[in-house]
Amino acid sequence: MNYSQESPALLKIRHWVKSTCDPDLITHTRVHPLPLSQKINTQTWLKREDETAFGMPGSKRRKYASLIPFLLKQGFHSVVLIGGAYSHHLVAIAQLLNEHHIHADYLLRGEPELAIEGNQFLLRLLVTSSHLHWVPRNEWEEVDTRAATLAEKKREQGQKVFIIPEGAYTPWALPGLMSLQLDILENEKNHNISFSHIICDAGTGLTAMSLLLSDAAIGIHRTYHIVLMAGEEKYFMDNFQLLIRQFEISSSIPINTLPNFYLYSLPKNMGFGKMPTEIKSAILKYAREWGVITDPIYSAKLLWKGEKIIQENNLSGDILLIHSGGNSIYGVMDLLKPLL
């Protein structure tokens, strides 16, 4: 890569991360090779963001590394969160909110009669039912309005309230996510390699966008392949353009040229929350052949699609796949048992 380890932009990113984040929530994660290519001078690596914690894997920990300090510094007494009934994000952040005694109410997509298993079981361990507010799927478009109404009621009671959007998609999570790029630079240094391609998933897209922004700021010039797990390209690009402006204001670092990046969609039968036969088989393959446990919502689909991206685009050099974590596999064990 043609950037300097002591470049002013890199030092500025390091300072921004250090000055806004809880260092105990930023964890170094390893990379290791995967047997995905027989081409000379080509090696695929897997970054193990999933290994940092059972209930709060790396990519989410990184978000909260700057989001939680922001809430505490600004003196927010209460938060309103938005997410799915089986959201891993809600389970992860609930632990930190409870730890710091920040009152929280959760607007959940679905019905209270949903099965109490997987992440819903963990969320119920962490949150009493009185703080779970259910929004039927056919009314989900109103969730932002409902969140604003609930927050306003709390403000009238004298509470200082912050609304955390679905997936913690907020600029205040961006400094923590910037640590991911810094950690990848450390992986490269440790293994004496340079990643030419990075393949990652995108739910809300904030983690993928942070990689693009940090690359642009530092001037690394990799190529990124982003697999959209939910939403469309226009949704991603509209949010990204807004985030670029927010980043420039918050960090005082201009973004002049973005790295090359490509957006990919999954087949229709692999839409968000769906688990076709291909993914069930992939979960078993990755566990038994690679020693990697994946979940059916994000990581298994990312690796499945990543294999195809590498083959179909004839990628070469050092390639990095990012395993962002997730424990939703615990909610679908009965569906996987027939394969065992």
N, C-alpha and C positions, 0 to 999 in steps of 0.2 A: 504494500500500500504506500501511496506517496504522500503521507502526512507525517508530521513530526510529533514524537511523543511529548515534546515540550512546546507545541504550538500554542499561541495565545488563546485560540478558541477552545482547545482541549483543556487547558488550565482553567479557563472560565467555566466550562461545563463541570469540571471537578469541584470547583469552589461553590457553584450553584447547588450541586448535590449535597456537598458537605454542610453548607450553611442552612439548608432547609429540611434535611432528613434526620430521622432517628437512625443512627448507624447500626443499632442492634437489629433493625428490620431489613438491612441490606446484607445479603449473604452471598459469598462467592460460590458459584456452582461449577462443577467440572464439565468437561466435554470428553467424549470417547468415540472411537471409530465405529461405524456400522458397515456391514458387508453388502454394500449396495452397488458397487461398480468394480469391474475388472479392468477398466481402462488404466493405462499407464499414466502416472502423475495426476491421478484423480482419487480423492478420498472423501467420503461422506462422514460427518461427525454429528453427534447428538449432544445438545446442551441440556443438562439435567436440572432444569428449574423445578422439576417435580420432587426432587430429593430433599428440599429444605425443611419441610414440615408436613405432618399428616393433614392438618386442617387448614394450612395456609401456605401453599407452595409459592415459589419464588416470584412469578410475575405479579401475583396479588400482593405479596409482602412488599414488593417494590412500590406498588401504588400507594399502599398505606404508609410507607416510610416517610412520605412527605405530606400525605393527606391528614393523618392523625396529628402530627405536630402543628399543622395549620389550624385544625379545629381547636386544639388546646391553646395555642397562642392567641387566637381571636376570641376566646372565651365563649364558645358555643356550648350551651347547656344541653341542647337536644338536637337530634337529627331525624330526618324523615328519609327512609330508603325505599328504593323501587327495585323490584326484581321478580324473577320467576319463583314458583313454589319450591323448586329443587335447585335453586341458585347456589353454586359453590361460593360465589362472591359474598353473598349474604352471610353464609356460615362463617367465612373467614373474617370478615370485618366485625361481625357480632362479638367475636372473642375479644377484639381490641377495644370495642366500645364498652363492653362490660368491665374490662380491666381498668379503663380510665373513668369509669362511672359517668359516661355520657348517655343520657336517656335516649332511647331510640324507638321509633315506630316503623313498621315494615308494611309497605303496600305490596301484596303478593298477587301474581297473576294466577287465577284459577279459583277453585272452590274449597272451602274448609273440609269437605268430605274426602279430599284426595288422600291416597295412601300415605301413611306416616312411615316412610322408609327412606333410605339413602340420605340425601342432604336435608330433606324435610324432617327426618327424625333428629338429625343433629341440630337443625335450627330450633326445633321444639325443646331440645335440651337447654339451649342458650336463651330462649325468649319465651316469656309467658304468653298464653293465647290472647290475652287482652291487648297485647301490643302488635298482634298480627291482624292486618286489615285486608280483607280479600276483595279482589276486583275481578269479576267474571271476564273470561277471555273476550267475549263480544263487546265488552265495555272498556277494553284495555287502552283504546285511543284517548280515553279521558283521564288516564292515570296521572299525567302531569298536572292537570287541573285539580284533581283530588289531593295530590301531594301539596300543592300550593295552598289549598283550603285548610288542610290539616295543619300546615306550618303556621298559617295566619292565626288559627285558633290558639296555638301555643304561644305565639308572640303576644296575643291579647292577655295571656296569663302571666306575662312578664318573662317568658323564656326567650333566649337568643337561639334561633333555629337555623340549621343549614340543611338544604335538600341535597342528598347524594343520589345522582341519577343511576340508572341501571348500569351495572358493570363498573361503577365508580368513574364514569366518563366525565371527568372534570379536570380543568387545567392544573388544579392543586395537586393532582396525582402525578403530573408530568415530571417534576424533578426526580422523584423516586424511580420512575421508569427509565430515566436517563442512565441510571446506574447499570442497566442491562448492557448497554453498549460499552460502558467502561469495563464491565466484567468480561465481555467478549474480547476486548483488547488484551486483558490479562490472560485469557485462555490462549490467545495467539502467541503472546510472549512466552508463556510456559512451555508451549509445544513447538515453538519456532515455526509457525505457519501463518498464512494470511488467507482469510476466507474470501473467496471471490463471489460466492453466492450465499445468501441467507434465506431460508424458507421458514415461514412462520404462519400462524393462524391469526384470524381477526374475528372477534365477536363484536364488541363495540368498535374495535380497531385501534384503541388508544396505545396499546403496547407496540403494534406494528408502526403506527405513526411516530412514536417516540424514537424508534430505530431509524426511520427515515430522517427525522429532524436532527438527531444527534450526528448521523452520518453527514448530513449537509453542513451542519455547523462546524464539524471537525475537518471535513474534506477527505473522507476515507474512500469514497467511490466504489462501493460494492454494488452488486445487483441483488435486488430483493424480490422474492416471489411470495406473495401474500394470498393465502387461501381464505376466502370469505366464508365463514361458517353460518352467518346470518346476515340478511340485508343484501343490498345490491351495490354495484360499483358507484352509482351516482350518490348514494347515501354516504359511502366511504369518502368519496372525493369532496363532497360538499362540506362534510365535517372536517376533513383534513385542511382545506383551504382556510377555514375559520381558526383551526388550531395553530396553523402557521403564524397567523397574526397575533394570537394570544401568546405564543411562545416568544416571538420577537419582542413583545412588550414586557413580558415577565423576566426574560433573561438578558435583554439588551444585546442579543446576538442576532445579526441580520441573516436571513436565509436567502441566498442569491441563486444557487443552483441545487436542485434536488438530485439525489442519486437515481439511477435507473430502477424502476420497479414495475412489476406486473401483478395484476389482480386476477385471481382464478375463482371460479364458482365450482361447487360440487354438483354431481348429478342430482336430479330431482328426488330420487329415492333416498338420498342422503341428506335431505333437508334437516334443519336444526331439530334435534330431539329424536330423529329417526335412526334406526339401527338395522340396516339391511344385512343379508347374509354375508356380503363381502366384508363388512366391518366386524361382524362376529368372528369370522375366520381370521381376520387380520389381528384382532386382539390376542387370539390364541397363538398365532405365528410369532408376534413380537415378544410375547412372554416366553415361549419355549425355545425360540431360535436366537433371540437377542438378549433375553433376561430383562426385558423392559415391560412394565405394566402400564397399559394405556387405558383411557376412558373412552366411552362411545360417543361423547358429545364433541370433544375437541381433539385430543391427542391421537387417537387411533385414526381418525379421518385425516388429520394433518400428515401423519406418516404414510398413510395409504396414498394420498394425493401427492405427497412429496416424492415418493418413488416414481410416479408417473411423470411428474414435472422434470425430474432428472433424466429419465429415459427419453421422453418425447422431445426435450429441448437439447439433448446431447450435451448436458452441462459437464464442465471439466474444472480441474483445479480442486481446491479445498472447499467443500460445501458444508454448510451448517444447517441442521434442522433443530428447531427449538421446541423441546418438550415443556410446555407451560404448566403441566400438572393437572390436577383435577381428581376428585374421588367419587365421581358419579357412577363408577363401576359398581359401587356397593348397592346401588338401587336397582341394578338390572341383573343381579347374580342368577336369578331363576331362569332368565332368558339365555344365559351362557352355559348353564349346567348340562344341557343335552350334548354340548360339544366335548365335554370332559370324558 
